[in-house]
């Protein structure tokens, strides 16, 4: 069954170009020209991924992302204006999995999309059995269903948050630099900002740690990176 993607942008030519290119690769594509329409579609249909522009009429893209996160963990790639770092960081804070800066290369966008689907299917860690259930302290991670439980209560993680947690737990005590994590979780050719990793780790801690300011699981090795250790 083909993957369903929602493309949201107020420029019809951009939507037309992205839609044509994605459909050529076998994806099923819906589109929206404003934030209100995007929210209605996201609530009414099941999508495998959303490409979401920040600058939208009626409801801006950041607010759309934030509201979608109230009912869905669908992967979201934000489109931001060149040099607009605040939008990039806010997009991640509000739950986006990734971002791209306009103008962008459609081949890169498709590579990002396929990387998200590839990791969602197989996990971020080579050699992990998909039917494996990982347990550590109060955490339980089902790698096949990509569901996470804290004290037997399910917590909703985005695709990238799950990939990070799965990688950390499978390699306990191994310290990963931010650059390592960008390469492994976001893709080997990911030209991203290391702040992307920091935001995702902080969001992950807020969801799985008893006290995010004093982590039990995901620790920081100052000047080096992050590692997993249940203490």
Protein Blocks (a to p, Z undefined) as FASTA:
>chain_A
ZZddddddfbfklmmmmmmmmmmnopacdddfbfklmmmmmmmpccfbdcddfbdghiaf
klmmmmmmmmpccdcdddddehilmlmmmmmmnopabdcdddddfklmmmmmmmmmmmmm
nopaehiafkbccdehjbccdfklopaceehiacdddfklmmmmmmmmmmghiacdfklm
mmmmnopklccdfklmmmmmmmmmmmmgmblmlcfklccdehilccdddZZ
